[in-house]
Amino acid sequence: MQRFPRKLVDMNYGIVFEPVDDPGFPEGWFYAHIPALGVTTQGEGLDGAKRAAQELASLWIAEKKANSEPVPQPSSSFFSTIEIPDDALQCA
């Protein structure tokens, strides 16, 4: 009986990017949030943030698998914004 290797399936997770607005970071850095995994990292520029997210997700998933813990499956991601009126931001 011939055995075939098990086919691995790539997992595609959504990433939300947000500019880092922190005096401790130089300009041009971005946070990369992976909502399905509940993790966040950062990197220089969008490409750097994406690479950091891919590395973090790979390590996070490998650790989960090594501990026989479930790994969340990729899910659909939606993004929107909300507007907060200026008067709501005033201190009481």
C-alpha positions in Angstrom: 0.0 0.0 0.0 1.4 3.3 -1.1 1.3 6.2 1.5 1.0 9.8 0.4 2.3 12.6 2.5 -0.4 14.5 4.3 -1.1 17.8 2.5 -0.5 20.8 4.6 -2.9 23.7 4.2 -1.8 27.3 4.5 -3.6 29.4 7.0 -4.4 33.0 6.1 -5.1 35.3 9.0 -6.3 38.9 8.7 -4.0 41.7 9.9 -5.0 45.2 11.0 -2.3 47.8 10.8 -2.2 50.9 12.9 0.6 53.6 13.0 2.5 53.6 16.3 1.9 56.9 18.0 4.3 56.6 20.9 7.3 58.9 21.6 9.4 55.8 22.2 9.1 54.7 18.6 10.6 56.4 15.6 8.2 57.7 12.9 7.1 55.1 10.4 6.5 52.1 12.7 3.2 50.2 12.6 1.3 47.9 15.0 0.1 44.7 13.3 -2.9 43.1 15.1 -4.0 39.6 14.3 -7.5 39.5 15.7 -8.2 35.8 15.3 -5.1 35.0 17.4 -5.4 37.9 19.8 -1.8 39.0 19.3 -0.1 42.2 18.3 3.4 43.1 17.2 5.1 46.0 15.5 7.6 46.7 12.7 9.2 49.4 10.7 6.9 50.3 7.8 4.0 48.2 6.7 6.2 45.5 5.2 8.2 45.3 8.5 5.0 45.0 10.5 3.7 42.3 8.2 6.9 40.3 8.5 6.8 40.7 12.3 3.2 39.5 12.3 4.0 36.5 10.2 6.9 35.5 12.5 4.9 36.0 15.6 1.9 34.0 14.3 4.2 31.2 13.2 5.9 31.0 16.6 2.6 31.3 18.5 0.9 28.6 16.5 4.0 26.3 16.8 3.9 26.7 20.6 0.1 26.0 20.7 0.6 22.8 18.6 3.6 21.7 20.8 1.4 22.0 23.9 -1.5 20.2 22.1 -3.6 23.3 22.5 -6.2 24.3 19.9 -5.2 26.8 17.3 -7.9 29.3 16.2 -8.8 28.9 12.5 -8.6 32.0 10.3 -11.9 33.9 10.2 -13.3 36.7 8.2 -12.2 40.1 9.3 -14.1 43.3 8.9 -12.9 46.8 9.6 -14.8 50.0 10.2 -14.3 53.3 12.0 -16.5 55.2 14.4 -16.6 59.0 14.9 -16.5 60.3 18.5 -17.8 63.9 18.7 -15.3 66.4 20.0 -17.5 67.3 23.0 -17.4 63.7 24.2 -13.6 64.0 24.5 -13.7 67.0 26.8 -12.8 66.4 30.5 -15.7 66.8 32.9 
